[in-house]
């Protein structure tokens, strides 16, 4: 039965990719609008593709170096499986493909969404949302395809009749998560720097200095700003959530292989996260068709339209996953763990919505603070961002505790089963990613549609509709970021436990078949439990090596944000100088009698992003390796704990503060507090400018950072146990 049920995973993959194609084809058949609308969309599409091509060249060189290193470790040092370099490479390729297909769709959808908004609000919503759904379905479809193919290949090589082979298969598959995480970090950091350099430059010189509207065609940075929405918030986000989704499934499968080692349930526990993900994919497709609204809908009604699709998918996955757990014969506590994760994701989404939507008091208070200038706007936004961390942190804490308690088998002393429950909570949270990612990817498409409408000089009613869709997109984007960060925390905890399993395999591979405990007791390495390893490597808070690792991990989160924020500042400074130069040296731009040099601004953002993304991204790979070689297992465990806890809270703070600042600006632009052009509006533009790199560069990149450090540690586990200086 279980062998037959496994095929749900490739079926779910095929269904996702099929509907992604159908939604893409449906969007392409829609009217692209006037010649001017099509021309603007073409500018954006060419700029986005040119940037992505350049980014893939840089990332490709990094991947070549890492594949050489991993091959050396596999072939010469023999500290890891020979499949690892290939698995790593495929993870990166599939992650890049997810971002590429999503961005390609988004760049075609913007003008069509604007044209649809000329007819009705609902038509604009449907075009934008189903185009965003292409991203969601491509991500889950490619992830399930990659996982299914690798599982079938490795199962054919290593017969699963031997229970230890399932541990080997799942831990080997984990390494393609490192490839996905590496690609995702470059995509998020590079795309985030690109988009915010353009956005900040466009806002500061356009709105504040020259008093022209957002997305005005007279602004030379406008096209670069629209390109940035696609390379950062679509391609970057797609690669980001691809690795979250794949990482949660792979880590949970590895924990299942270990928790139920030697039992008849081992294979069932391995495929359970794959089946939940597959069914969640099918239900996400159903939910996508439920999203629609009426003309003149308020922000709350638009939010309700999206929530209807997400909530329907979530309710159904609870029911269907119960059937999966029963069919597989797993303890019912595993299902409860998954449900807890799903509920936690919904709670995080609702909390993020409350703190970032202009429909609620926190964001309205920031807008009200604009009456006294930009300083009070920034203070209010920082306060909202800090307070917004409470619910997500408590939600993840409770989900972790209850998921562990529900799944753990205390009668048999099976601690690993509790850790498996935490992994299933992460899978539950991400089970309906097909539709939740669609609500996120919808945002930049709506934003670009508004830009297209403004630059093409469409009717005010059209811009009013696209502004409503864009404001909704700001909230859904913030919600999506909170959701991604929350899932990263649970996934990182599952990866932490998987690290121990990889240590076990690494020790056996270098010939250390037994472990001598502090009391002299000998434990067979292959059969050692989680707590045995903690004791053997002296991983406890009284070990200074562990404490040092925790401090380094916490520092990494702040250093990473410092590097990316500074990078945005430098790149934005160059953009500001260029926009000012064009206004000064090209007569007739502000009068609308000459066309700005859009390509020059796109080039500045591209070069800035490529140059600035290397250092922070490479540090995320280098630091775990160096920590493992110098401080050993205890140092790495501390690094991952410090990085996960600090990075999670900091990421939520930055993403929500940025989202609240953005929507406070939108709230005033709707006519409140004096409306566009007022002093209050200019104050919120300053707040939004500060918040841009918070929510679109540093904040969302942190969730990849904590997972990439975990993935690198897992892949390098054999090297750590073989060569660490302070063992």
Protein Blocks (a to p, Z undefined) as FASTA:
>chain_A
ZZmmmmmmmmmmmmmmmmmmmmmmmmmmpcebjfklmmmmmmmmmmmmmmmmmmmmmmmm
mmmmmmmmmmmmmmmnopacfklmmmmmmmmmmmmmmmmmmmmmmmmmmmmmmmmmmmom
klmmmmmmmmmmmmmmmmmmmmmmmmmmmmmmmmmmmcckbmklmmmmmmmmmmmmmmmm
mmmmmmmmmmmmmmmmmmmmmmmmmmmmnopaehiaklmklmmmmmmmmmmmmmmmmmmm
mmmmmmmmmmmmmmmmmmmgoiaklmmmmmmmmmmmmmmmmmmmmmmmmgccdehiafkl
mmmmmmmmmmmmmmmmmmmmmmmmmmnopafklmmmmmmmmmmmmmmmmmmmmmmpckbm
klmmmmmmmmnojklmmmmmmmmmmmmmmmmmmmmmmmmmmmmmmmpcfknopaklmmmm
mmmmmmmmmmmmmmmmmmmmmmmmmmmmmmmmmmnopafklmmmmmmmmmmmmmmmmmmm
mmmmmmmmmmmmmmmmmmmmmmmmmmmmnopabccdfkopacdfklpcfklmmmmnopaf
klmklmmmmmmmmmmmmmmmmmmmmmmmmmmmmmmmmmmmmmmmmghklnopaccdfklm
mmmmmmmmmmmmmmmmmmmmmmmmmmmmmnommlmmmmmmmmmmmmmmmmmmmmmmmmmm
mmmmmmmmnopghiahiaklmmmmmmmmmmmmmmmmmmmmmmmmmmmmmmmmmmmmmmmm
mmpmbZZ
